[in-house]
Amino acid sequence: MTPDIDPSFCEHLQAITEVKLSDEHVCEECIKQGTQWFHLRTCQTCGITLCCDQSDETHMTKHYHAERHPVIASAQPDERWLWCYVDEQFVEY
């Protein structure tokens, strides 16, 4: 899926030419730790799917801090948005 991103948005969001969607419906890190996730997010750089900030372990934010991959997409079936950690910008597509 290709988002139509307004040129006024940050360069990280503008660089997304196709949104990576995940077939994964689990946070592998939560499974390893025996913890629960709330919602899932997919990294637009490497494609990993991890839990959101409403989850106790906040694995996707930890992934951002460790790897510096700037943009995530919601992995929820009824949500179509991107978030840039660096510029704190959100866009629906």
TORTORGU-176489 format. One record per residue: residue in three letters; x negated, y, z negated of N, C-alpha, C in turn; residue number from 1; chain. Coordinates in steps of 0.001 Angstrom, whole numbers. Atoms other than C-alpha are relative to their C-alpha. Layout:
N
['ALA'; [X; Y; Z]; [X; Y; Z]; [X; Y; Z]; NUM; 'A']
...
END
This chain:
93
['MET'; [-850; -1177; 0]; [0; 0; 0]; [-890; 1233; 0]; 1; 'A']
['THR'; [773; -1226; -131]; [-1340; 3396; 963]; [763; 1170; -608]; 2; 'A']
['PRO'; [-682; -1151; 601]; [-467; 6381; -1235]; [-200; 1260; 837]; 3; 'A']
['ASP'; [129; -1312; -638]; [161; 9850; 159]; [-361; 984; -1109]; 4; 'A']
['ILE'; [482; -804; 1120]; [-1979; 11975; -2189]; [-225; 1440; 441]; 5; 'A']
['ASP'; [132; -1431; -241]; [-1758; 15751; -2230]; [-1472; 397; -99]; 6; 'A']
['PRO'; [1406; -406; 35]; [-5142; 17353; -1426]; [-377; 850; -1213]; 7; 'A']
['SER'; [327; -773; 1198]; [-4864; 19454; -4592]; [-411; -909; -1163]; 8; 'A']
['PHE'; [399; 926; 1055]; [-5482; 16311; -6658]; [-1504; -235; 47]; 9; 'A']
['CYS'; [1445; 224; 136]; [-8936; 15264; -7790]; [-548; -899; 1107]; 10; 'A']
['GLU'; [668; 783; -1045]; [-11444; 13656; -5459]; [135; -1499; -215]; 11; 'A']
['HIS'; [-122; 1435; 277]; [-11074; 10288; -7210]; [1341; -535; 510]; 12; 'A']
['LEU'; [-1311; 413; -503]; [-7358; 10090; -6433]; [54; 118; 1518]; 13; 'A']
['GLN'; [16; -166; -1454]; [-7910; 11414; -2916]; [-762; -1136; 691]; 14; 'A']
['ALA'; [810; 1071; -588]; [-10444; 8618; -2330]; [760; -1327; 122]; 15; 'A']
['ILE'; [-772; 1243; -64]; [-7779; 5931; -2815]; [726; -48; 1341]; 16; 'A']
['THR'; [-647; 146; -1303]; [-6793; 4806; 667]; [1008; -1141; 1]; 17; 'A']
['GLU'; [-953; 1089; 160]; [-5030; 1637; -399]; [11; -410; -1471]; 18; 'A']
['VAL'; [-126; 351; 1418]; [-3704; 799; -3860]; [-180; -1505; -152]; 19; 'A']
['LYS'; [206; 1408; 325]; [-5009; -2485; -5229]; [1091; -408; -980]; 20; 'A']
['LEU'; [-1034; 541; 874]; [-2106; -4401; -6681]; [-438; -1386; -436]; 21; 'A']
['SER'; [471; 1256; 560]; [-2684; -7403; -8889]; [1084; -1073; 2]; 22; 'A']
['ASP'; [-887; 1151; 175]; [-1154; -10841; -8836]; [-74; -492; -1441]; 23; 'A']
['GLU'; [170; 379; 1405]; [-2353; -11162; -12431]; [1098; 639; -846]; 24; 'A']
['HIS'; [-1032; -518; 894]; [306; -10764; -15063]; [-410; -205; -1451]; 25; 'A']
['VAL'; [562; 167; 1341]; [-1995; -11124; -18062]; [-1224; 889; -138]; 26; 'A']
['CYS'; [1278; -641; 312]; [-4829; -9277; -19741]; [-931; -1119; -477]; 27; 'A']
['GLU'; [921; 1093; 340]; [-7679; -11807; -19743]; [-730; 257; -1317]; 28; 'A']
['GLU'; [693; -325; 1248]; [-9413; -9959; -22590]; [906; -246; -1204]; 29; 'A']
['CYS'; [-939; 287; 1094]; [-6292; -10152; -24765]; [139; -1511; -212]; 30; 'A']
['ILE'; [-94; 1452; 121]; [-6033; -13867; -24002]; [-1217; -540; -730]; 31; 'A']
['LYS'; [1234; 444; 669]; [-9678; -14380; -25034]; [31; 308; -1493]; 32; 'A']
['GLN'; [-10; -442; 1398]; [-9074; -12463; -28287]; [1220; -458; -777]; 33; 'A']
['GLY'; [-1226; 424; 674]; [-5646; -13892; -29033]; [881; 1168; -407]; 34; 'A']
['THR'; [-812; -1180; 303]; [-4047; -10436; -28995]; [1086; 164; 1069]; 35; 'A']
['GLN'; [-1115; -239; -909]; [-920; -9124; -27258]; [-217; 1291; 776]; 36; 'A']
['TRP'; [26; -1223; -784]; [-654; -6548; -24490]; [1413; 519; 159]; 37; 'A']
['PHE'; [-1292; -645; -206]; [2153; -4100; -23812]; [280; 91; 1498]; 38; 'A']
['HIS'; [-85; -90; -1457]; [1718; -3132; -20130]; [-1386; -240; 578]; 39; 'A']
['LEU'; [1259; 296; -667]; [-970; -3899; -17583]; [-347; 1076; 1017]; 40; 'A']
['ARG'; [523; -977; -947]; [-3140; -1646; -15418]; [-1061; -676; 856]; 41; 'A']
['THR'; [985; 577; -913]; [-5297; -2478; -12393]; [-1023; 1061; 395]; 42; 'A']
['CYS'; [1098; -892; -371]; [-8689; -836; -11828]; [-70; 81; 1514]; 43; 'A']
['GLN'; [36; -193; -1440]; [-8856; 656; -8359]; [-1410; -109; 579]; 44; 'A']
['THR'; [1362; 219; -476]; [-12630; 169; -8148]; [-288; -1492; 143]; 45; 'A']
['CYS'; [382; 1419; -21]; [-13049; -3507; -9043]; [1181; -962; 32]; 46; 'A']
['GLY'; [-1189; 846; -95]; [-9465; -4819; -9158]; [368; -775; -1252]; 47; 'A']
['ILE'; [-329; 715; 1235]; [-9523; -6149; -12726]; [1299; 553; -588]; 48; 'A']
['THR'; [-1235; -406; 656]; [-6188; -6061; -14558]; [-160; -217; -1501]; 49; 'A']
['LEU'; [160; 31; 1452]; [-6271; -5229; -18262]; [1149; 769; -650]; 50; 'A']
['CYS'; [-1107; -615; 731]; [-3963; -3878; -20971]; [-124; 1517; -118]; 51; 'A']
['CYS'; [-121; -1459; 63]; [-2828; -269; -21365]; [-328; 556; -1390]; 52; 'A']
['ASP'; [289; -663; 1273]; [-3359; 2257; -24147]; [1078; -208; -1054]; 53; 'A']
['GLN'; [-1026; 318; 991]; [-90; 1260; -25816]; [-249; -1370; -624]; 54; 'A']
['SER'; [401; 1292; 545]; [-1663; -2153; -26416]; [-1030; 236; -1098]; 55; 'A']
['ASP'; [916; -184; 1129]; [-3644; -2614; -29619]; [-1467; 91; 418]; 56; 'A']
['GLU'; [1418; 67; -361]; [-6936; -3362; -27844]; [-432; 989; 1082]; 57; 'A']
['THR'; [284; -1007; -1037]; [-6735; -743; -25025]; [-1145; -418; 939]; 58; 'A']
['HIS'; [1097; 540; -801]; [-8886; -2916; -22754]; [-295; 792; 1270]; 59; 'A']
['MET'; [299; -744; -1230]; [-8465; -815; -19608]; [-784; 1272; -309]; 60; 'A']
['THR'; [769; -1189; 364]; [-9678; 2343; -21333]; [-1430; -382; -395]; 61; 'A']
['LYS'; [1349; 482; 340]; [-12615; 371; -22759]; [-774; -340; 1275]; 62; 'A']
['HIS'; [621; 309; -1296]; [-13319; -850; -19207]; [-476; 1296; 663]; 63; 'A']
['TYR'; [403; -1290; -569]; [-13365; 2764; -18002]; [-1265; 526; -682]; 64; 'A']
['HIS'; [1163; -533; 725]; [-15833; 3808; -20723]; [-1260; -824; 278]; 65; 'A']
['ALA'; [1164; 860; -264]; [-18102; 827; -19997]; [-464; 85; 1453]; 66; 'A']
['GLU'; [341; 89; -1419]; [-17962; 856; -16192]; [97; 1317; 761]; 67; 'A']
['ARG'; [-215; -1310; -624]; [-16958; 4460; -15370]; [805; -92; 1305]; 68; 'A']
['HIS'; [-903; 110; -1148]; [-14386; 3266; -12800]; [1159; 963; -263]; 69; 'A']
['PRO'; [-860; -1123; 364]; [-12195; 6388; -12606]; [1512; -185; 124]; 70; 'A']
['VAL'; [-1440; 16; -289]; [-8766; 5361; -11258]; [613; -1363; -281]; 71; 'A']
['ILE'; [-781; 1216; 239]; [-6193; 2834; -12415]; [1395; 178; 600]; 72; 'A']
['ALA'; [-1396; 18; -447]; [-2764; 1864; -11130]; [792; -824; -995]; 73; 'A']
['SER'; [-863; 832; 816]; [138; 551; -13100]; [158; -1351; 686]; 74; 'A']
['ALA'; [-230; 1347; -532]; [472; -3208; -12657]; [1416; -470; -326]; 75; 'A']
['GLN'; [-1397; 337; 295]; [4105; -3090; -13773]; [782; 4; 1315]; 76; 'A']
['PRO'; [-703; 104; -1280]; [6445; -4195; -10961]; [907; 1180; 329]; 77; 'A']
['ASP'; [-934; -1104; -241]; [8781; -1208; -11370]; [-666; 1382; -69]; 78; 'A']
['GLU'; [719; -1272; 96]; [6068; 1483; -11580]; [-969; 134; 1163]; 79; 'A']
['ARG'; [925; -277; -1108]; [4117; 3100; -8737]; [-721; 1313; -285]; 80; 'A']
['TRP'; [773; -1194; 317]; [1536; 5522; -10095]; [-1475; -328; -157]; 81; 'A']
['LEU'; [1448; 66; 189]; [-2191; 6186; -10342]; [-391; 1008; -1079]; 82; 'A']
['TRP'; [531; -892; 1028]; [-4178; 7787; -13170]; [-1509; 84; 181]; 83; 'A']
['CYS'; [1444; -217; -28]; [-7656; 9308; -13003]; [-446; 356; -1416]; 84; 'A']
['TYR'; [542; -261; 1335]; [-9495; 9077; -16324]; [-875; 1256; -16]; 85; 'A']
['VAL'; [969; -1096; -28]; [-12156; 11597; -15290]; [691; 1352; -27]; 86; 'A']
['ASP'; [-663; -1293; -140]; [-9838; 14418; -14279]; [1351; 73; -693]; 87; 'A']
['GLU'; [-1272; 87; 708]; [-6832; 13320; -16334]; [1157; 452; 875]; 88; 'A']
['GLN'; [-1078; -307; -940]; [-4552; 13488; -13323]; [808; -1250; 299]; 89; 'A']
['PHE'; [-978; 1062; -220]; [-1474; 11391; -12661]; [743; 298; 1291]; 90; 'A']
['VAL'; [-785; -191; -1214]; [302; 10847; -9348]; [850; -1252; 229]; 91; 'A']
['GLU'; [-869; 1091; -415]; [3279; 8749; -8355]; [-135; -148; 1507]; 92; 'A']
['TYR'; [79; 206; -1448]; [3223; 7189; -4915]; [1158; -846; 473]; 93; 'A']
END
